[in-house]
Amino acid sequence: MPVTSPIRIDAHTRRVSLDVHDPAFFRNPHLTYAALHAAAPAFYWEEQAQWFFAGYDQVNALLRDRRFGRQILHVATRDELGLPAPEPHLADFDKLEAASLLELEPPAHTRLRTLVNRAFVSRQIEGLRLEIAALANRLIDGFEKDGKVELLKAYAEIIPVTVIARMLGVPVEMGPKLLDWSHSMVKMYVFNPSHETQLEANQASAEFAAYLREIVAAKRRQPADDLLSLMIAAEQDGERLTEDELISTAVLLLNAGHEATVHQLGNAVSTILSHGLDPAPLFADPAATSRTVEECMRYAAPLHLFQRYALSDVTLDEGIILRRGEKIGLMLAAANLDPRRFTDPLAFRPARDEGPHLSFGAGIHFCIGAPLARLELALSLPILFQRLPSLRLACAPDVRDSWHFHGLERLDLAW
Ligand code: HEM
């Protein structure tokens, strides 16, 4: 029986109906994205009651378009926009968001990003090469004799959290707790989080912030050779990061620093194995490895959606009229599969060299951790396949029911 997408598209009105929790969609969104590219790359999603964009050029342009922002409350009040008042049960979560680089717009974003960039330099990232390789090898030493492994828990989750904790100067033994806090917080970014999810995210935010406050205080007393100490010292035009900005940025780096990378690693391994490719040529040299990593990111992106607010009334080329404060959805993973941009986009071709995907975003919020994520993938993938050349899928992996964050429930491998 042919596999089809569960989407309903009225190409004439560009109205679309789609249930994000339909397994036929979230298990394999590629088919749905192909249907959208063919019939309505810009569309009104009825269940979400807003406009979404799937085309590469549209998504790329809208991410850079200064008429849109991740935030709206810097140009309008809640009253003006008819937004509900902040919820007291989300106060700790909101406090972290309020000073978060990812949630700010210029000029606040520019100032904060410059200060963080000053600390987050590529020299520091390159210096991690040996350490990441040693960690990957050590983890494989631990499970090699077993002949099987659940890769997410034993490998993919450990590498990014250990690396980002080390970089920031947070004790690596805190890894499991950081993962718990982070998992609770990112659940807030799906459509309509439940009340229970909100309470858990708020609790995690309070504990995470309190923990980091102690660490920051200790680094103030005794600076070390780490990112937190650098951020404390970073200064531009006589300005420094405030305490709230430091805490929010540290939480953001710790969360963003592993959530996406874990699933990108899992998605990449599963994609390579399910296509039955010989891994040796994929990682034959640094150039081949880099192309393989980029193709895995294009084809099996972990983050499928980011949203923006219209900062003023805007009419787009497509004839779409947006009012100030309206949200739009930018489908990064769909843009990566646009047939107008990539040849035969649903084919996984590790040697492909057709220019950038949009998995790291674009414009002022472009992923600040991209060099680190690329380095982690360019080391942990080849090391895994070289150490375990007969690696295979032990069973077909289950995809998680969380469309925004496209990742696997678990990844059981054998050799
Ligand atoms: C494969 C892994 C990763 C992917 C796919 C990814 C993807 C993204 C995307 C799409 C954005 C832009 C969001 C938007 O425009 O609304 C972003 C922003 C960001 N990412 Fe990543 N990321 C990854 C890894 C990392 C790592 C390892 C770090 C930190 C060490 C990190 C830190 C950040 C930060 C701080 C921002 C906010 C930047 C800003 O708002 O100026 N990310 N990431």
Boltz pocket constraint, residues with backbone or C-beta under 6 A from the ligand:
constraints:
  - pocket:
      binder: B
      contacts: [[A, 63], [A, 70], [A, 101], [A, 102], [A, 103], [A, 104], [A, 113], [A, 164], [A, 252], [A, 253], [A, 256], [A, 257], [A, 258], [A, 260], [A, 261], [A, 264], [A, 302], [A, 303], [A, 306], [A, 307], [A, 332], [A, 358], [A, 359], [A, 360], [A, 361], [A, 362], [A, 364], [A, 365], [A, 366], [A, 367], [A, 368], [A, 369], [A, 370], [A, 372], [A, 373]]
      max_distance: 6.0
